[in-house]
Amino acid sequence: MSRTTATIPNDLTDLMKGAVKAGIFENKSDAIRHVLRAYFEENENARIAAAVSLYDDGEITLGTAARLAGVNRFEMRGILREEGIELRFGPEDMAAARDEIETARNLE
């Protein structure tokens, strides 16, 4: 799991602290994870845009882009084509190959 630093307005920090004290969240990290998950679940277009951007920059594979976008690989290919993004075929290195294998194992 990666670590990220963020600047959050005082009123939101206070609400987060109160939510942790009230037992709504285990800790501040749990609160932030919950809010981000809820945002991307409710905003499909934002989730897809984020996955497309990461794929376009070469940071993730097609399988990972599909998983992040919440679509299957075939749908992701179509989305990327619609966005005018050239598809990359085959993993670039062993880490990407392992990522593809893990993504394939987790397909429903």
C-alpha positions, 0 to 999 in steps of 0.5 A: 500500500502506498503512502500519500500526503494531503493538505485538507481544510481545517473543517474537513480535518475536524469532521474526520477527527470527530468521525474517528472519535465517534467510531465511524472510521477506525482512523484517518486513513480509513476515513480517506480510503472510504471517501475515495472509494465512495467517490469513485463508485458514485462517479463512473466517468471519473473512475474511467478517466483516471484509468485511461489517463494512467494507461495512456501514460504507460503507468498501468497495463490494460488489465489493471486499467480495466480493473480500475475502471470497473469494466472488462478488458474488451470494454476497456479496449473499446474505451481506449480506442474511443479516446484515441489511445493506442493499445499496447500488447503484451507485458513490457517486463516481468512486473507487468506480466505478473500484474496481468496474471494477477488481474486475470486470476481476479476476473469474475 
